[in-house]
Amino acid sequence: MPTPTPRAKLALRFASSLLLSLLLGQALAAATPDQAAAFDQYAGKLERGEIAPDTQVGVLEALAHMKQLVPPGDARRELRYRYMYCIMGLDAPPEQGIAYADQGIADARRLGYVDAEINFHFCRGANQEALTTSRDALADYDAGIQLARSHENPRLVADGLTWRGSVQSLLGEHALALVDFLEAQKFYESSGAPIESEQNLFNIAVAYRRLGEEAQARDYLDKLLRLGEQRHDRAQQLAAHMELGFLESEAGNQPAAEGHLRRALALAHAVDSRTRGASIHLGLAQVDNLQGRYREALGELAKAEPGFARMGDRSNRDMVLLQTAEAHAGLGQHAEAIGEYAQAEQLLQQSGNLRYLAELLDARARSYQALGHLELEVADLRRLVKVREALDRKAHSDNATLMNYQFQTAQRDQENRRLAADRALKEQQLESLERVRHWQRLALVLGGVLILLLVWLALRQFRRSRKLHRMAMTDPLTGIANRRHIEQLARRALDHAGATGEPLCVLVLDVDHFKTVNDAFGHAVGDQVLMRVAQACKQALRRFDMMGRLGGEEFLVVLPNTSMDVAMQIAERLRRKVESLPLGSLAPGLEITASVGAAEAEHEVDDLPELVRRADTAMYRAKDAGRNRVEVVTRAQLV
């Protein structure tokens, strides 16, 4: 495989070539129409993806061919080649990429070539992402989008929205990202751009994945993978396997995630995608850490870092440090891990990535616990609760953003249909209708402003009431639902299950010999035990399961749409989680267990007190049978 020419040398060579073209333009023969047409045809196909090399070597060969087609002395077409090279082929540290794009922007402004200026802004943003943080690239993408809008170029507006949406998604603004991608998709589909439309489906799938909409993301990715396999498109297969790997990992299916990522890695090697290869190694390191294969994780990280370094890509430094720290912590090297967590935390705070900041705080708290730094552990756990609350608020905000977008889109579509019908029926009254529509549009704008104001006031009041409601519904010690709140949630779940016929189970979990813990080690240690039990059980539950503290050392778990077989598996998982809690940092030799009782709702006859009573009876049977076990009581057994 030939070694690519360094990007700085290419940039200098192309800049010199353009300068020479400008100086000698009058002396050179004018380009023939055939030569200009051949360049435009080839450049258009390459830009639209109709010519799509699936290796870096193939991309460079296509760009070299395009360079040969540039008519002598044609500065505009030379500039078109340069911005496509900047986006598709430039392979050098991002500092040089930014300098190359800056020169392109200056040359485009001098020639009045707006399309080139817009694309150089997009290229500059891509290099800025790799140099510092994704957030820093937004200024370039916004500049390109604004320029495209002002010159009424919807195709470049759509391209800019996909660039910006990718950054919004990385920053955790998944709803804003999805809005950008959906707006871009409207243009691609309406303008008959199937290749761009299909490529943008990846962006939409990733946004749904990061919003937690697993089913929708999987549908998109499975479809794209099948299309890639049918067309033998290795680049598309690579992207689909990579995203499916991340999706499976987030869903907790690490073996499936590893399978997808290994296939993606083989394809990355086949198409010579070094950037994707480094990202895949990083993903495999995360999968290894989640499976407790910490040495293997360090091996994958050792492969990822050189790839990022070769590309000058610093945007993944936070994740590399986080996964390295988790691997070292898993190997018992907690002191080393603490230093790496500190570096990763600084980068995560800069990028504003709350999701991985929560993962860091949780992992570091365990390292502090292992090192016996109880105060630091508690501090991180308290911060973790706040970060998770912020993530919950962000999820609600994302839902509101999507609902607002859907409302505005529906309103816009409805108005467009109405106007089209009016034009068809009343063409002869067009002039008078235009005057009426002016006032209609003004009324719509004012109505929209009023609606937004009312929504803002309602949201502000809603947030205030939610805060008070949350304080009234949360157990102050453990941070989970208190008795009143969990019983409300359980009644709603029971009513829903009765209406839909879905199964529902409840668990009552009681810490064994907890009075002995308080008597032997003091109430402060007992409180810490309850906090850790609550957090450990919360992490072991599914996203839609609910847990609250009934009082003392007794907890209630509600499992919607869950059969008894699955409930028993969850109960056993909770029992093992409590049994394996490391509590030596609280008191030497301290170990605890829990007894769990399970009961399944019988919709025709059960109310909540009866259902909880059966689960409570089952829990006491577990106590009587020796504790640290799971028991079930059915209604028939109580009769």
C-alpha positions in Angstrom: 0.0 0.0 0.0 1.6 3.4 -1.0 2.3 5.8 1.8 0.1 9.0 1.5 1.9 12.2 0.8 2.0 14.4 4.0 -0.9 16.8 4.1 1.2 19.9 4.6 3.2 19.2 1.4 0.0 18.7 -0.5 -1.5 21.9 0.8 1.6 23.8 -0.2 1.8 22.2 -3.6 -1.9 23.0 -4.3 -1.6 26.5 -3.0 1.4 27.1 -5.2 -0.3 25.6 -8.2 -3.3 27.9 -7.7 -1.0 31.0 -7.4 0.8 29.9 -10.6 -2.5 29.5 -12.3 -3.6 33.0 -11.3 -0.4 34.6 -12.5 -0.2 32.8 -15.8 -4.0 32.7 -16.4 -3.9 35.2 -19.2 -1.0 33.4 -20.9 -2.6 30.0 -20.8 -5.1 28.9 -23.4 -8.7 29.1 -22.4 -10.3 25.8 -21.2 -12.3 24.0 -23.9 -16.0 23.5 -23.1 -15.5 19.7 -23.3 -12.7 19.8 -20.7 -14.8 22.0 -18.3 -17.8 19.7 -18.8 -15.8 16.6 -18.1 -14.5 18.1 -14.9 -18.0 19.3 -13.8 -19.5 15.8 -14.5 -16.8 13.9 -12.6 -16.8 16.4 -9.7 -20.6 16.2 -9.4 -20.6 12.4 -9.3 -17.8 12.4 -6.7 -19.5 15.1 -4.6 -23.0 13.3 -4.7 -21.4 9.9 -3.9 -22.2 8.4 -7.3 -18.5 7.6 -7.4 -17.7 6.2 -3.9 -14.3 4.6 -3.4 -14.3 2.5 -0.2 -10.6 2.8 0.6 -8.4 5.8 1.3 -6.2 4.9 -1.6 -9.2 4.9 -3.9 -10.3 8.3 -2.6 -6.8 9.7 -3.3 -6.8 8.2 -6.8 -10.3 9.7 -7.5 -9.1 13.1 -6.3 -5.9 12.8 -8.4 -8.0 12.1 -11.5 -10.2 15.1 -10.7 -7.1 17.2 -10.4 -6.0 16.2 -13.9 -9.4 17.3 -15.3 -9.0 20.9 -13.9 -8.9 23.2 -17.0 -5.7 25.2 -17.1 -6.1 28.7 -15.6 -9.6 27.9 -14.3 -9.3 29.3 -10.8 -12.9 28.4 -9.8 -12.6 24.8 -10.7 -9.2 24.6 -9.1 -10.9 25.9 -5.9 -13.7 23.3 -6.2 -11.1 20.6 -6.4 -9.3 22.0 -3.3 -12.4 22.1 -1.1 -13.3 18.5 -2.1 -9.7 17.5 -1.4 -9.9 19.3 2.0 -13.0 17.4 3.0 -12.2 14.0 1.5 -8.5 13.5 1.1 -6.5 15.7 3.4 -4.5 13.4 5.7 -2.4 15.4 8.2 -2.5 16.9 11.7 -5.6 19.1 12.2 -3.5 22.3 12.7 -2.4 22.0 9.0 -6.0 21.2 8.0 -7.2 24.4 9.6 -4.5 26.4 7.8 -5.4 24.8 4.5 -9.1 25.6 5.0 -8.3 29.2 6.1 -6.4 29.7 2.9 -9.3 28.2 0.9 -11.8 30.6 2.6 -9.6 33.6 1.7 -9.2 32.5 -1.9 -13.0 31.8 -2.2 -13.9 35.2 -0.9 -11.4 36.8 -3.4 -13.1 35.0 -6.3 -16.6 35.5 -5.0 -17.1 31.7 -5.0 -19.7 31.2 -2.2 -20.1 27.4 -2.5 -16.4 26.9 -2.1 -16.3 29.2 0.9 -19.2 27.3 2.6 -17.4 23.9 2.0 -14.1 25.2 3.4 -16.0 26.3 6.5 -17.2 22.7 6.8 -13.7 21.3 6.3 -12.3 23.8 8.9 -15.0 22.6 11.4 -14.0 19.0 10.9 -10.4 19.7 11.6 -11.3 21.9 14.6 -13.2 19.0 16.1 -10.1 16.8 16.0 -7.8 19.6 17.3 -9.7 20.7 20.4 -13.3 19.8 21.1 -16.5 19.2 19.1 -18.1 22.3 20.6 -15.4 24.5 19.1 -16.4 23.3 15.6 -19.9 24.7 15.9 -18.9 28.2 14.9 -17.5 27.0 11.5 -20.6 24.8 10.8 -23.0 27.7 11.8 -21.0 30.1 9.6 -21.3 27.7 6.6 -25.1 27.1 7.2 -25.8 30.8 7.6 -23.9 31.5 4.4 -25.8 28.8 2.5 -29.2 30.1 3.8 -28.3 33.7 2.8 -27.5 32.5 -0.7 -30.6 30.2 -0.8 -28.6 27.0 -1.4 -30.7 24.3 0.3 -28.4 21.5 -0.7 -25.5 23.0 1.3 -27.8 24.0 4.1 -28.7 20.3 4.4 -25.0 19.3 4.3 -24.2 21.8 7.0 -27.1 20.5 9.2 -25.6 17.0 9.0 -22.2 18.3 10.1 -23.7 20.4 12.9 -26.0 17.6 14.0 -23.1 15.2 14.4 -21.5 17.6 16.8 -24.7 18.3 18.7 -25.1 14.5 19.1 -21.6 14.1 20.5 -22.2 17.0 22.9 -25.3 15.2 24.3 -27.8 17.6 22.5 -29.4 14.6 20.9 -32.8 16.2 20.3 -31.2 19.2 18.6 -29.1 16.8 16.5 -32.1 14.8 15.5 -34.0 17.9 14.4 -31.0 18.9 12.2 -30.8 15.5 10.7 -34.5 15.3 10.0 -34.5 18.7 8.4 -31.6 17.7 6.2 -33.5 14.4 5.4 -36.5 16.4 4.2 -34.4 18.1 1.6 -32.5 15.0 0.5 -35.7 13.0 0.0 -37.7 15.9 -1.7 -34.8 16.7 -4.1 -34.2 13.2 -5.2 -30.8 12.7 -3.6 -30.9 9.0 -2.6 -27.2 8.6 -1.8 -27.1 11.6 0.6 -30.5 10.5 2.0 -29.1 7.0 2.8 -25.9 8.4 4.3 -28.0 10.7 6.5 -29.9 7.7 7.8 -26.8 6.8 9.8 -26.9 10.1 11.5 -30.6 9.7 12.4 -29.9 6.2 13.7 -27.0 7.4 15.9 -29.2 10.2 17.3 -31.9 7.7 18.1 -29.3 5.5 19.8 -28.0 8.3 21.9 -31.6 9.3 22.8 -32.1 5.7 24.2 -34.6 4.8 21.4 -33.0 1.4 20.9 -35.7 -0.1 18.6 -35.8 2.8 16.2 -32.0 2.9 16.0 -31.7 -0.8 15.4 -34.3 -0.7 12.6 -32.3 2.0 10.7 -29.0 0.2 11.2 -30.2 -3.2 10.3 -31.6 -1.8 7.1 -28.4 0.1 6.2 -26.3 -3.1 6.9 -28.5 -5.1 4.6 -28.2 -2.5 1.8 -24.4 -2.4 2.3 -24.2 -6.2 2.0 -26.4 -6.2 -1.1 -24.2 -3.6 -2.8 -21.0 -5.0 -1.5 -20.3 -1.6 0.0 -17.7 -2.2 2.6 -17.6 1.4 3.9 -21.4 1.2 4.7 -21.0 -2.2 6.2 -18.2 -0.9 8.4 -20.3 2.0 9.6 -23.3 -0.2 10.3 -21.4 -2.8 12.2 -19.6 -0.1 14.2 -22.8 1.6 15.3 -24.6 -1.8 16.0 -21.6 -2.6 18.2 -22.1 0.6 20.2 -25.9 -0.1 20.4 -25.5 -3.6 21.7 -22.9 -2.5 24.3 -25.3 0.2 25.6 -28.0 -2.4 25.7 -25.8 -4.7 27.9 -25.2 -7.4 25.2 -21.4 -7.3 25.3 -20.8 -10.5 23.3 -23.0 -9.3 20.4 -21.3 -5.9 20.6 -17.9 -7.5 20.4 -19.0 -9.5 17.3 -20.1 -6.4 15.5 -17.0 -4.4 16.4 -14.7 -7.2 15.3 -16.4 -7.3 11.9 -16.1 -3.6 11.7 -12.4 -3.7 12.5 -11.8 -6.2 9.7 -13.6 -3.9 7.3 -11.7 -0.9 8.6 -8.4 -2.7 7.8 -9.8 -3.7 4.4 -10.7 -0.1 3.4 -7.7 1.5 5.2 -9.8 3.6 7.5 -7.4 4.5 10.3 -9.7 6.9 12.1 -12.5 4.3 12.2 -10.0 1.6 13.2 -8.8 3.6 16.2 -12.4 4.3 17.3 -13.3 0.6 17.0 -10.3 -0.3 19.2 -11.6 2.2 21.8 -15.1 0.6 21.6 -13.6 -2.9 22.1 -11.7 -1.6 25.1 -15.0 -0.4 26.6 -16.6 -3.8 25.9 -13.6 -5.6 27.5 -13.9 -3.4 30.6 -17.6 -4.2 30.9 -16.8 -7.9 30.8 -14.0 -7.7 33.4 -11.3 -8.3 30.8 -9.1 -5.5 31.9 -5.8 -6.6 30.5 -7.4 -7.1 27.1 -8.9 -3.6 27.4 -5.5 -2.1 27.9 -4.3 -4.0 24.9 -7.1 -2.5 22.7 -6.3 1.0 24.1 -2.7 0.6 23.2 -3.8 0.0 19.6 -6.2 2.9 19.6 -3.9 5.6 20.8 -1.4 5.5 17.9 -4.2 5.7 15.4 -5.6 8.8 17.0 -2.1 10.2 17.3 -1.3 9.7 13.6 -4.5 11.6 12.7 -3.8 14.3 15.3 -7.3 13.5 16.7 -7.6 14.7 20.3 -11.4 14.6 20.5 -11.4 11.0 22.0 -8.8 11.7 24.6 -11.4 11.9 27.4 -12.7 8.4 26.5 -9.3 6.9 26.2 -8.4 8.1 29.6 -11.7 7.0 31.1 -11.4 3.5 29.7 -7.7 3.3 30.8 -8.6 4.3 34.3 -11.4 1.7 34.5 -9.0 -1.0 33.3 -6.4 -0.1 35.8 -9.0 0.1 38.6 -10.2 -3.4 37.5 -6.7 -4.7 37.9 -6.5 -3.2 41.4 -4.2 -0.3 40.4 -6.6 2.3 42.0 -4.0 4.9 42.7 -3.0 5.1 39.1 -6.6 5.0 38.0 -7.4 8.1 40.2 -4.9 10.2 38.3 -6.3 9.1 35.0 -9.9 9.8 36.2 -8.8 13.3 37.1 -7.5 14.0 33.6 -10.6 12.5 32.0 -12.9 14.5 34.3 -11.3 17.8 33.2 -11.8 16.9 29.5 -15.4 15.7 30.1 -16.3 18.9 31.9 -14.9 20.9 29.0 -17.0 18.9 26.5 -20.1 18.9 28.8 -20.6 15.2 28.3 -22.7 14.4 31.4 -23.3 10.7 30.4 -19.7 9.7 30.6 -19.1 12.1 33.6 -21.7 10.0 35.5 -19.8 6.8 34.5 -16.5 8.4 35.7 -17.9 9.4 39.1 -19.5 6.0 39.7 -16.2 4.2 38.8 -14.0 6.6 40.7 -16.2 6.3 43.8 -15.5 2.5 43.8 -11.7 3.2 43.5 -11.9 5.7 46.5 -13.8 3.0 48.4 -11.0 0.4 47.6 -8.4 2.9 48.8 -10.4 3.6 52.0 -11.1 7.3 51.1 -14.6 7.3 52.4 -15.2 11.1 52.3 -14.0 11.3 48.7 -16.2 8.3 47.8 -19.3 9.9 49.4 -18.5 13.2 47.6 -18.4 11.5 44.2 -21.6 9.6 45.0 -23.4 12.9 45.8 -22.1 14.4 42.6 -23.3 11.3 40.8 -26.8 11.8 42.0 -26.7 15.5 40.8 -25.3 14.5 37.4 -28.0 11.8 37.0 -30.7 14.4 37.9 -29.2 16.7 35.2 -29.4 13.8 32.8 -33.0 13.2 33.7 -33.8 16.9 33.1 -31.9 16.7 29.8 -34.0 13.8 28.7 -37.2 15.7 29.5 -35.8 18.7 27.6 -35.0 16.5 24.6 -38.6 15.2 24.6 -39.9 18.8 24.8 -37.7 19.8 21.9 -38.8 16.9 19.7 -42.5 17.5 20.6 -42.1 21.2 19.7 -40.4 20.2 16.4 -43.1 17.8 15.5 -45.8 20.4 16.4 -44.1 23.0 14.3 -43.6 20.6 11.4 -47.2 19.5 11.5 -48.4 23.1 11.6 -46.1 24.0 8.7 -47.3 21.0 6.6 -50.9 21.7 7.4 -50.5 25.3 6.4 -48.7 24.4 3.2 -51.5 22.0 2.2 -54.1 24.6 2.9 -52.3 27.2 0.8 -51.9 24.8 -2.0 -55.6 23.9 -2.0 -56.5 27.6 -2.0 -54.2 28.3 -5.0 -55.8 25.4 -6.9 -59.4 26.5 -6.2 -59.0 30.3 -6.3 -56.3 31.0 -8.8 -58.2 34.0 -10.1 -58.2 35.6 -6.6 -54.4 35.2 -6.2 -53.7 38.9 -5.8 -56.3 39.5 -3.1 -55.4 36.3 -1.3 -51.7 37.4 -1.2 -52.7 40.5 0.8 -54.8 38.3 3.1 -52.0 35.8 3.6 -49.7 38.6 4.6 -51.9 39.2 7.7 -52.3 35.5 8.2 -48.6 35.0 8.3 -48.3 37.9 10.7 -51.0 36.3 12.9 -49.3 33.0 12.8 -46.0 34.5 13.8 -47.6 36.4 16.7 -49.5 33.3 17.7 -46.4 31.3 17.6 -44.6 33.9 19.7 -47.5 33.8 22.2 -47.5 30.0 22.2 -43.7 29.9 22.8 -44.1 32.4 25.6 -46.9 30.4 27.2 -44.9 27.2 26.8 -41.9 28.9 28.4 -43.9 30.1 31.4 -45.6 26.7 31.7 -42.2 24.9 31.6 -40.7 27.3 34.2 -43.7 26.6 36.5 -43.5 22.9 35.7 -39.8 22.8 36.6 -40.5 24.5 39.9 -43.3 22.2 40.8 -41.3 19.2 39.8 -38.5 20.2 42.1 -40.8 20.5 45.0 -42.6 17.3 44.0 -39.2 15.5 43.8 -38.2 16.6 47.3 -41.5 15.3 48.6 -41.2 12.0 46.8 -37.5 11.2 47.5 -36.0 9.3 50.4 -33.4 11.8 51.8 -30.9 9.1 52.8 -30.8 6.9 49.7 -31.9 9.3 47.0 -34.5 6.8 45.7 -38.3 7.0 45.9 -39.7 7.2 49.4 -42.7 4.9 50.6 -45.3 7.3 49.4 -43.8 7.7 46.0 -43.1 4.1 45.3 -46.6 3.1 46.4 -48.0 5.7 44.0 -45.8 4.3 41.2 -46.8 0.8 42.1 -50.5 1.6 41.9 -50.2 3.2 38.5 -48.2 0.2 37.2 -50.8 -2.2 38.7 -53.7 -0.3 37.1 -51.9 -0.2 33.8 -51.1 -3.9 33.9 -54.7 -4.7 34.8 -56.0 -2.6 31.9 -53.6 -4.1 29.3 -53.3 -7.7 30.6 -49.5 -7.4 31.0 -47.8 -9.3 33.8 -46.5 -7.4 36.8 -44.4 -8.5 39.8 -43.2 -6.9 42.9 -40.2 -7.7 45.1 -39.7 -6.9 48.8 -36.0 -6.8 49.7 -34.9 -6.7 53.4 -31.3 -6.4 54.5 -30.5 -9.4 56.8 -29.4 -8.7 60.4 -29.4 -5.0 59.8 -30.0 -4.3 63.5 -26.8 -6.1 64.3 -24.9 -3.8 61.8 -26.3 -0.7 63.6 -25.5 -2.2 67.0 -22.0 -3.3 66.1 -20.8 -0.5 63.9 -23.0 2.4 64.6 -25.9 4.1 62.8 -23.5 6.2 60.5 -22.1 2.9 59.1 -25.7 1.6 58.8 -26.7 4.6 56.8 -23.8 4.1 54.4 -24.8 0.5 54.0 -28.4 1.5 53.1 -27.1 4.0 50.6 -24.8 1.5 48.9 -27.5 -1.2 48.8 -29.9 1.3 47.2 -27.4 2.4 44.6 -26.3 -1.1 43.8 -29.8 -2.4 43.3 -30.8 0.7 41.3 -27.9 0.0 38.9 -28.9 -3.7 38.6 -32.4 -2.9 37.6 -33.7 -2.2 34.1 -34.5 1.2 32.9 -38.2 1.0 33.4 -38.1 -0.9 36.8 -38.9 1.2 39.9 -37.5 1.0 43.4 -38.3 2.7 46.6 -37.6 2.5 50.4 -40.5 1.3 52.5 -38.7 2.1 55.7 -35.8 1.0 57.7 -33.8 -1.6 55.8 -36.8 -2.7 53.6 -37.2 -1.9 49.9 -40.0 -2.4 47.4 -39.2 -3.1 43.7 -41.9 -2.9 41.0 -41.3 -4.8 37.8 -43.8 -3.8 35.0 -44.5 -6.1 32.1 -42.5 -8.9 33.8 -43.4 -12.5 34.3 -42.5 -14.4 37.5 -39.6 -16.3 35.7 -38.0 -13.0 34.8 -38.8 -11.5 38.2 -37.0 -14.4 39.9 -33.9 -13.7 37.7 -34.0 -10.1 38.7 -34.5 -10.9 42.4 -31.5 -13.3 42.3 -29.4 -10.6 40.6 -30.3 -8.1 43.4 -29.5 -10.7 46.0 -26.1 -11.4 44.5 -25.5 -7.7 44.1 -26.1 -7.1 47.8 -24.1 -10.1 48.8 -21.1 -9.0 46.8 -21.1 -5.4 48.0 -17.5 -4.5 49.2 -18.0 -2.9 52.6 -14.6 -3.3 54.1 -13.9 0.4 53.8 -16.8 1.1 56.1 -15.8 -1.5 58.8 -13.3 -4.3 58.6 -15.0 -7.6 58.0 -18.4 -6.1 57.4 -20.5 -8.2 55.0 -24.3 -8.2 54.4 -26.9 -10.2 52.7 -30.5 -9.7 51.8 -33.7 -11.8 51.7 -36.1 -11.2 48.8 -39.7 -12.0 48.5 -41.5 -12.1 45.1 -45.2 -12.0 44.1 -47.0 -11.7 40.8 -50.2 -9.7 40.4 -53.5 -11.5 39.7 -55.4 -8.8 38.0 -58.9 -10.0 38.8 -58.5 -10.0 42.6 -55.3 -8.2 43.6 -54.9 -4.7 44.9 -51.6 -3.2 45.9 -51.7 -3.9 49.7 -52.6 -7.6 49.0 -49.8 -7.9 46.4 -47.2 -6.3 48.7 -48.4 -8.5 51.6 -47.7 -11.6 49.5 -44.2 -10.4 48.6 -43.6 -9.5 52.3 -44.8 -13.0 53.3 -42.4 -14.5 50.8 -39.6 -12.3 52.2 -40.2 -13.6 55.7 -40.3 -17.2 54.4 -36.8 -16.5 52.9 -35.8 -15.3 56.4 -37.2 -18.4 58.0 -35.4 -20.6 55.5 -32.0 -19.3 56.4 -31.9 -15.8 54.9 -29.9 -14.6 51.8 -32.3 -16.3 49.4 -35.3 -15.6 47.2 -38.8 -17.0 47.9 -42.2 -16.7 46.0 -45.7 -16.7 47.5 -48.7 -17.1 45.3 -52.3 -16.2 46.3 -53.2 -19.9 46.4 -50.5 -20.5 48.9 -52.0 -18.0 51.3 -55.6 -19.4 51.1 
